[in-house]
Every structure is written in C-alpha cells, then in structure tokens.
Amino acid sequence: MAHIDAGKTTTTERILFYTGINYKIGETHEGAATMDWMEQEQERGITITSAATTCSWLDHTINIIDTPGHVDFTVEVERSLRVLDGAVAVFDAVAGVEPQSETVWRQADRYDVPRICFVNKMDRVGAEFHRCLDMIVSRLGATPLAIQLPWGVEADFKGVIDLVKMKGLLWSAETAKGEMYDVVDIPADHADAAREWRDKLVETVAENDDELMELFLEGVEPTEEQLVAAIRRATLSSALHPVLCGTAFKNKGVQPLLDAIVAYLPAPTDIPAFQGHAVGNEDQAVERHADVNEPFAALAFKIMSDQHLGKLTYIRIYSGTLETGTGVINSTKGKKERIGKIYQMHANKREERSSAAAGQIVAVMGLKDTTTGDTLSDAANPVVLESMNFPAPVINVAIEPKTKGDQEKLGTAIQRLAEEDPSFQVRRDEETGQTVIWGMGELHLEILVDRMRREFKVEANVGRPQVAYRETIRRKVQKVEYTHKKQTGGSGQFARVIIDLEPLGDGNDGYEFQNKVTGGRIPREYIPSVDAGAQEAAEFGVLAGYPMVGVKVTLQDGAYHEVDSSEMAFKIAGSMAFKEAARKADAVILEPMMAVEVTTPEDYMGDVIGDLNGRRGQIQAMEDRTGAKVIQALVPLSEMFGYVGDLRSKTQGRAVYSMQFDSYAEVPPGIAKEIVAKVRGE
Ligand SMILES: Nc1nc2c(ncn2[C@@H]2O[C@H](COP(=O)(O)OP(=O)(O)OP(=O)(O)O)[C@@H](O)[C@H]2O)c(=O)[nH]1
C-alpha cells in the first residue's frame, strides 16, 4: 500500500521474479507489469484494480495484493486491507510520507493490520532515509524501527546495512537482475552509524517488549533469534513498524524485504481470532480461527467478470476447508451457493484447485448472489464476518447510449461493472430519462466509461463530470399531514399519513424510519409502504434532485379506508408527505470538500494560495519540505475541475498536488441558488 507511484507494482514484480513466479521482470513504465494486466493499467502505468497473487519464500506461502495508489481507487485498498493480515507500506525516499500514504495508513489502523515499511527509490537524487523515518513519526504518529540503514545513497546506493545481523548486504553487479547479493562485514565508514542505530534498535524494541527489556536491563546483548522474536512480537501488536530500504527498480533490497515479511508479519495462525456475529443477531459474537478443522467461513472481497469464464469471486478463507462442487451458504444474504471451480490466482492467470483451506486467498466460480463484503459459510454453522466500509461517490456524469443496441449493452455493462466495484453507482433520472453514473473521481469515471467501450462495446455520449451534491435538512418539523385520495372509475385510492421529519445530526448521513402508529389506525401491512415511499422521495431530494441524507422519518398517525386503501396509496402518501415535510424543514445542499495538498517552490507560494482562496478554499496548514512549501487546504470539489492545468501554468509546471475526499459541507446560499436554478433549467 502507498501513495501513487511510490513503487508498489515495481516492488511486487521483483518479488514475483525472485520467488520464481515470473522469469522476466515486467516494468510498469514499459506497460509490461504482470500485476497491472488490464489494458488501461498498462497504458497509463498505474494500478487500477488490486490483483491478487501467491508466491512462496523460505517455505512460506505469501498472498500478495498490489493495491492502487490513486485516491479514486481507494475502495480497492479498503477491501485488500480487510482481508490481508499484514501490509508493506512503500514510500518514495524523496517524497517521504505523501498524503495518500497517510490515508492508507489510517485505513490499515482501522482494520488493525500490522505493517512494515519499505523506503523505496533510494537511488533517486534527493533520497533521504532518515527524513522518511521522521515523517513516519510526524505524519503518521507511528513508531518506525529502522532495521536497516542505506549503504550509500542516490547513484551511489550499493545495498543496505542489516542492523539485526550487523552485516552489510551488497549488490555489486548492476547488470544482473539483483538475484545475488553478498553478505559482508560492515564497511568502516558505516561502522559508527551502524553501532549507533543498532543500539537505538535494541532500546526501542526493549521499550516495547518485556522479554527484551529484561535482557536489556541486565546488560545482556540479545542473540539474533531473541531480537527477531521480540521485533516480531512488537510488530504484531502494531507497537512498532520495522523499516527497510532499497530500490526496487535497480533491483536492490527486495530479498531482505521478503525475509522481513516472513520474519515479522503475521501468519493467519498468529491472529488470535477473526471476529464475526451470528446470523440475524449482531450482538452475538462468533469467532473463527485459522484452523482447517473449524467450520468453513470466508469473506468475498472482490468480484471480477472474466470474458471467458464469467463471474469470478475472490474469497479469503478464514477457517475450515472448501471443495469444488460443494454447497455453502451466503450467510449475509441467506442464500445457498454452489462452488463451481476453485482457482489459485496469479494476477490474471490462474491454476485450478480441487480444494482450498483456511488462510488462503482464492477465486471461485459459480456463485450467483454473492457480492463484495458477503460472508460464505458452512451451511450448518453460519457466521457473518465483519464486512468493510465503502466511501460515498462524490462525482457523477450523465451517459447516453448512441443507439438502441447500445442501450441494451449499456445495461449489461453497468450491471457487471457495479458488481465488481462497490464505489460505482448508477441512478436513472426519472425526469430526464438520463442514466447517471456516480464514482470517486474524474479518473475513476473515465476508466469506467473506457471499460464500457472496450470490454462491452458500448458507444455512448458522456456528459461533463458533475459534483455529486447531496441534500439534508436543518430543523425538525412535526405532524406534516398528507392525504392521498383519488376516485378513478372502479375502486378509489385512499391513504392518510402524518409524519415528523428531523435531522439525524452528528454527521450521520443515513436514513431512519420509525413507526409510532398504534391501535390499527393504519393496518400493519401498509407501514412498510409508507417507509418505501419516503425513501424513494429521499433519493431525489426536494431542492435540486440530489439524494437527501441524514434524516429520520417518524410515522405518527394516519387513516385508511376499508375498500380503497392499498400499498400503492400508502407509498404515494409516504412519498408526498416526505417531500412536503422536507421543504418545510429548511432543506440545504451539501457539497463534497476535498483535502488538497500542494507542494510548490517558495516563489509561487503567494500565487498558489491566492488561487486556492479564489476557489473558496480554506488554508489549513503550511510547512517546509526540503526547498519547497507544502500547503494544505480544504476546497470544494466543484472548484477543483481543471486545477491540474491552472496549477501548471501558474507555477511553470513546478508544483504538484494531490487531493482526496474529506467531508460534505453546506453550500453557501448564493451558490445553492445557482445550483437549483441550473437544475431547473432557469
Ligand atoms: N528511480 C527509481 N524509480 C522507481 C523505483 N521503483 C519504481 N520506480 C519508478 O516509479 C514509477 C512508478 O512505479 P510503480 O511501481 O508503477 O508505482 P506504484 O506505486 O505501483 O504506482 P500506482 O500503482 O499507480 O499507485 C515507475 O516509473 C517506476 O519505474 C526505484 O526504486 N527507483
């Protein structure tokens, strides 16, 4: 996991090469990386989907998921962190801890994933290992544990000083692919630093591990075995994060990284328990362990449609075993599923297996109803494992098929892509008849549209990206009454409802419904219809057609008619009452705010800040970073379109920026008016 371009894919390619999976190293900038197998990934040199692969090192099986760094694909990181037991955070030795590395670090905190750090690109001009250590402290609030020091830097980077073994690891032959390195005595010019940092290492570990502390207090130098065991314990408890360095591109430092993965990151059996709950009862905890003798339980974390095979579901097996042709239950949805085939995946290649067991990550074919986040379990012993969080999409675009034929293909494409990607949503605007697709950012939507064209042969006109606004209310309104009454020919329609509508508050962006009608004033069977009607109305807001979030509907009272009432009548009444109440409750529009970070030479700082202010940005912080200024600001997404070009021309291409979603905030009244007027075509 890392910020974009830190070198995750390059490092993974080296790993596949050294572990014997690949015979050739695929370079990302040549479009040949195994892990970036999608056409779009190879063209753009970035990772979009997280490919899963399996390799073996020192008699251990390692499952790797190479995740994307671009913030638009954060959902991929989320699901990977949910199913992996450990992570390697890759940093660029020049840029250090960048904003997206901070985000993924926090995601890993949330899932309590132990991590080690790899400071990559030590060969680049400006590389600084120690600054990176400092930034791990200042930006991530974490405790780095340097278990290596760089041996040389930039063009002179030769290898690493191993502070655990107290040896030098030297890659001497630049032409070879770094398969061989020599273990030598620490060179004299690095001896003092090595001693100093070795002492620091032992001290830091001792502070976080009682066993080592005892030795330390007795003044006994720990053996290599004792030290490794103590580092492992401190890493598994996330107290410390071992830090290594190297240059994946120049083939130095990757094998010791693999050694460290085996030595310090957890095996499934190191995890005390995997948490879940009983079916239908979230309060009743159920635990699973990495044990083949326990009942089968697995989490589906990714769906991929393969043009030849159909739907592949990636699962992480937590307990028990799974065999082809057997039945399991999707305990999240309460549906039976049959396991067609089981594959061990190597990026987009696969090997068929007859069974798989606890600890493994495999793809299975034949599942019908399972979507990302669902638990599959033994039918006799169902459990629902903790699922994952998915962020809300912040941007949308209207898409219009060119011909009738394209219309059908578009439907299929959208359905398949939405199955794969939980951060991709679709809505049909009832009034305009337009299909609107929602995603995480411009790049995300661009890739989706591109995939529709290439993989599903859909020709379509695509509108300009729009900000995904939302609506909410500011105050509570009580006893809003609506009566739906219609007399057309035969039986009429009658339904009366009285509702309260209030903000949920506390940043809660959900929807809640409570029924307080008693004494049969509205028959039981009609209550869900009122709820459904209100939800349908909420989906299209009352100001500008955006989803209304953060509201609670309380059904207080109502009336029905023996003959003329129906579910439909109550649904309409629910919907109309909701709209009327929302209009009275001071509805407002919310807009996504982005956390923007700009790194610029000092000369342009004034221009950059002025420009951000002009975009309604609020400057949050400014700091120095080796010859440059870093500006952090909160800016509405609607003001950020085209920022790439503007920043480039204002700073002669010398500033860079990154941005990610931060929160939703109320749109100032003047701008809200403009948004409403635009939607209404005024
Ligand atoms: N100088 C130097 N360049 C490197 C090194 N490692 C990777 N690169 C280059 O940095 C660029 C980005 O590398 P990737 O491996 O694609 O980075 P990534 O983190 O996988 O990027 P995303 O998946 O798009 O987030 C490529 O041009 C690599 O060749 C390194 O150790 N030194």
The ligand as an SDF file (V2000), in Angstrom:
LIG
                    3D

 32 34  0  0  0  0  0  0  0  0999 V2000
   14.3880    5.6430   -9.6350 N   0  0  0  0  0  0  0  0  0  0  0  0
   13.5310    4.7330   -9.2640 C   0  0  0  0  0  0  0  0  0  0  0  0
   12.3410    4.6430   -9.8640 N   0  0  0  0  0  0  0  0  0  0  0  0
   11.4840    3.7040   -9.4340 C   0  0  0  0  0  0  0  0  0  0  0  0
   11.7800    2.8170   -8.3790 C   0  0  0  0  0  0  0  0  0  0  0  0
   10.7380    1.9970   -8.1810 N   0  0  0  0  0  0  0  0  0  0  0  0
    9.8060    2.3610   -9.0700 C   0  0  0  0  0  0  0  0  0  0  0  0
   10.2420    3.3710   -9.8400 N   0  0  0  0  0  0  0  0  0  0  0  0
    9.5230    4.0400  -10.9440 C   0  0  0  0  0  0  0  0  0  0  0  0
    8.4540    4.7920  -10.4140 O   0  0  0  0  0  0  0  0  0  0  0  0
    7.3210    4.7290  -11.2800 C   0  0  0  0  0  0  0  0  0  0  0  0
    6.1210    4.2320  -10.5240 C   0  0  0  0  0  0  0  0  0  0  0  0
    6.3100    2.8880  -10.1330 O   0  0  0  0  0  0  0  0  0  0  0  0
    5.1190    1.8780   -9.9060 P   0  0  0  0  0  0  0  0  0  0  0  0
    5.7230    0.6030   -9.4240 O   0  0  0  0  0  0  0  0  0  0  0  0
    4.1950    1.8390  -11.0720 O   0  0  0  0  0  0  0  0  0  0  0  0
    4.3970    2.6190   -8.7100 O   0  0  0  0  0  0  0  0  0  0  0  0
    3.0510    2.1920   -7.9850 P   0  0  0  0  0  0  0  0  0  0  0  0
    3.2310    2.5840   -6.5600 O   0  0  0  0  0  0  0  0  0  0  0  0
    2.7220    0.7830   -8.2490 O   0  0  0  0  0  0  0  0  0  0  0  0
    2.0290    3.1570   -8.6810 O   0  0  0  0  0  0  0  0  0  0  0  0
    0.3990    3.0790   -8.6810 P   0  0  0  0  0  0  0  0  0  0  0  0
    0.0460    1.6480   -8.6630 O   0  0  0  0  0  0  0  0  0  0  0  0
   -0.0460    3.7530   -9.8980 O   0  0  0  0  0  0  0  0  0  0  0  0
   -0.0150    3.7780   -7.4450 O   0  0  0  0  0  0  0  0  0  0  0  0
    7.7270    3.8370  -12.4510 C   0  0  0  0  0  0  0  0  0  0  0  0
    8.1590    4.6520  -13.4990 O   0  0  0  0  0  0  0  0  0  0  0  0
    8.8840    3.0430  -11.8890 C   0  0  0  0  0  0  0  0  0  0  0  0
    9.7880    2.6150  -12.8700 O   0  0  0  0  0  0  0  0  0  0  0  0
   13.0840    2.9270   -7.7670 C   0  0  0  0  0  0  0  0  0  0  0  0
   13.4400    2.1950   -6.8570 O   0  0  0  0  0  0  0  0  0  0  0  0
   13.8800    3.8970   -8.2450 N   0  0  0  0  0  0  0  0  0  0  0  0
  1  2  1  0
  2  3  2  0
  2 32  1  0
  3  4  1  0
  4  5  2  0
  4  8  1  0
  5  6  1  0
  5 30  1  0
  6  7  2  0
  7  8  1  0
  8  9  1  0
  9 10  1  0
  9 28  1  0
 10 11  1  0
 11 12  1  0
 11 26  1  0
 12 13  1  0
 13 14  1  0
 14 15  2  0
 14 16  1  0
 14 17  1  0
 17 18  1  0
 18 19  2  0
 18 20  1  0
 18 21  1  0
 21 22  1  0
 22 23  2  0
 22 24  1  0
 22 25  1  0
 26 27  1  0
 26 28  1  0
 28 29  1  0
 30 31  2  0
 30 32  1  0
M  END
$$$$
